[in-house]
Amino acid sequence: MKQTHRVGGAILTGLMALMVVPGPAAAEQMASEAGLGAASALSTLIYGPVKLLYAASGLIFGGIAWGLSGGDSDVMMAVVTPAVRGDYVITPQHLRMEDRVEFFGQDPAYREETAQVAAEPPIVSEDY
């Protein structure tokens, strides 16, 4: 019986060691993340309504452009795409400058093309 208590005590001690409170470095990182989260939420409270107003205006003016162009959808999309696409929320990645805020949206085909060009190695000419 005493052997079972020792094994149980050893297991309990091991589990308690795994649940140790994080050290000062981890606590500082958690505080930093909390601060970035709060800053991104406050930034979104300002940025979000401005982006929504811009998107709504783009939809209205896109409809007007479509009507004035005689129903040309390409003209309408040239106005609507930058207004409606893009970021509506500021994230901690934006605040850390890991990702850029895209206020004026881009067509997805343009994004894929840009990503492919960025992934290709640069062309080096041997002629100087």
N, C-alpha and C positions, 0 to 999 in steps of 0.2 A: 504494500500500500504506500509506503514511504517513497518507493521508487517512482510511482506514478505521480506523486506530488512534486518530486524533483524535476521530472520531465515536463510536467505541466508548468512548473515555475520557470524552467528554462525557456519554454515556448513563449510564455507570457512576457518574460524579460526581453526576448528577441523582438516580439511585436511592439513592445513599448519603445525599444530603441529605434524602430523604424518610424515611429510617430513623434520623433523629437521635433520641437519647434524649430523652424528655420533660423539660421544665424543672422547676424546683422547685415551681411551682404544681400541675402535673400529678402530680408525685410525692406532694405533700401530699394531693391529692384521692384518689389511689390508696391511700395509707395510711389515710385517713379511711374509705374504703369497706371496706378490709380490717378495720379496727377495728369498723365497724358489722356486718360479716358475722360476725366472731367473737362480738360481743356478742349478735347475734340467735341464733346457734347455742347459746350458753350459756343464753340466756333460754328457748329452746325445750326444752333439757334439763330445765328446771324446770317450765315451763308445759305442755308436751306431755303428760307423764304425769298431771298434775292434770286436764287436759281429757279425756283418755281415761278416767280413773276416773269423772269426772262423766258422760260419755256412757254408759258401761257401767251406771252406777247409774240413769240416766234410762231406759235400755232395760228394766232389771229392774222399776223402779217403774211404767213405762208398761204393761208386761205385767200387773202386779198391778192397776193401775187399770182396765185393759181387762176383766180377770176380775171385779172387784168391781162394775163398771158394767153387767154383763150383756152384754158384747161390744160396747160402744159404741166405735167406732174414733175418734170425735172426742175422747173423753176421753183415749184412749191417745195420740193425736197431740198433744194439748195438753201432755202430759208429755214425750213423746219429742222433739218438734221443737226446743224450746230446748236440750235436752241434746245432741242429736246434731249439729245444725247449728252453724255458727260456725267460728272459726279454730282450727286445731290447731298452727300453726307461727307463731312470731314472725319477721317479716321486717324488713329494714332500713327499709322504708317505715313500719312500725309504730313503730320507734324514732325516726324523724325526725318523727313525729306527722303524716305525710302521710295515713295511713290509721288507722282506729281498730281496736283489737283487739276482736273480737266473741266473747266467752266464751259468753254466752247467745245461741244462734242465733235467727234470725227466719225466718218463713215467706217463701219467695221472692215470693209475691204481695204481701206487706206491703212488702218491699224495693222492688219495682217501683212500688207506689203512692207510697211515700215519695220515691222518685227523681223521679217525675212532679210531685209537689207542690213539691219543691225547685226544679225546672226552670222552673215557671210564674212569671211576674212577679207581684209582690205587687199586690193589689187596693187601689187608692187611692180613697177616697171623697172626693167634692168637697164634701160637706156637713160643715161643721165645727161 
